[in-house]
Amino acid sequence: MKHFCVIGDPVEHSLSPRLHRRMIELTGLDATYDLCPVRAQELERFVEQARGGAWDGFNVTMPHKEAVVPYLDGLSGTAARCRAVNTVCMEDGRAIGHNTVGHNVGVITGAVVIALVLIAAGGQRQHEHQRERERREALCIAG
């Protein structure tokens, strides 16, 4: 059985467990999806526990999307550009961060994490900020 969760502080308002549990049910995955309140000072320990096998992957909500980055072992391209993650997959004991903002449904293989992404205000702002930064860089290069 695979074990997934969403972390944040506060996190009790998150719809992620409800949505992910439904997707797990619909796909027939042998998995659980929990809600885990994690304070900023607990992030490093939480990631260590995930590396140790407590979690197969987890979603990250505010205010931890940027704060968790230093504790990860690697970042996908978008996550590296944004310096923010909303999904972490455990791959061979390594915590790899992804940013799936802008995708309707992301399936990250390896950890078989189903990431339903609802573009929340914080995630959307981060995404828009990154787009604006890329636009300015393109203008600088072109001009």
N, C-alpha and C positions, 0 to 999 in steps of 0.2 A: 504494500500500500504506500502511495505517495502522500506527503504531507506538505500543504501550502498554507500561506496566511497573508494577511495584509497588516503592515505595521504603521504606526503613526502616534501622535499625541496632540490632541485627542484623536481617537479612531472609532469610537463607538457609533458615530453617525454614518460610517462608511456603508455603502451598498455592495461593496465588493463580495463579502461572504454570500450574500443572497444570490447575486449574479453568477459567481463562480460555482457555487454549489449546484445551481440549475444547469450550468454547462457541463459540469461533471456528471450529473444525472443523465443528461441528454446524450453524452458521448460514451457513457458506460465506463469511464475511467475508475479505477480502484484508487480513490483519493479522498482526502479531507481538505477542507479549506476553513481556516479559523481567523478570528479577529484577535490581534495581539497588541494591546497598548504597550508601547516601548518609549520610554523617555530618552531625551538626547544623550544623557550620561550612560545609558544602557545599550546604545547602538553597537559599539565595538564588541561587547560581550554577546549580543544577539547574533551578530555575523559570525563570531567564533563558534557559537552553538550550532548555527546552520552548517558551517564547515564540518563540524563534528557529526553531522547526520540528523540533527533535530528537525531540519526542514529541507525539502527538495527544491524549494523556491519560494519567493515571497514578493508581494507587491509593496510598494512604498508610497505613502501619502504624506501630505504636509504635516509637520514642517521638516521632514527628513529627506526629501528628494535630493537635496544638495549635500546635506550633512553626512549621509551614509557613504558618499563617494570615496573618501580617504580609506575606508575600511575594506573596500572591495579589491579583488585581485585583477580585475580588468574591466574594460568598458567597450561596448559596441560603438560603432562609428557615431551614431546620433547622440548617444549618451556622452561620448567623449567631447563632441562639439558643444553640447548644452551644459556639460558638467552637472547633469541632473539625471536621476534614474527613477523609474516608476515600477520596474520589474527586475528582480535579481534571480538568476538561475544558478543552481549549484551544479557545476560541471567538473567531475573528477575531484571533488573536494575544494574546488575553487569557486569563489563568489564572483559571478560576472554580471555587471549591471547593464541594463538596456533601457532605452527611452522609447516607448511605443506611442507617444502622443502623436495624433494625426492618423493613426491606423485604426480602422474600425474593429478588427479582430486580429490579434497577433498570436500565432502559435509558435512558440519557441521550442524547438526540438532539443533533444538531449535531456532536459529535465521534464519534458512534456508538460509545460506550463501553459495553460490557456489564459491569455490575458485579454479580458474584455476591457476596452479602454473607453471610458467616458471622459471627454475632454472637459475637465473641471477648470474653474477659473484660474487656479494657480498653474496648472499644467499648460493651459492655453497661453497664459502670459509668458511663460518660459519659452514655449514654442514660437510665439510671435517675436519675442526678444531675439531669439536665435536667428529667425528669418531676417529681421532688420539688420542684425550684425553682418550676416552673409551678404545682404544687399549693399551695405556700406563698403564692405571689403571688395565686392565686385566693381563698384564705382571707382574705388581707389586704384584698382588694378587697370581698369579700362581707361580712366581719365588721367 
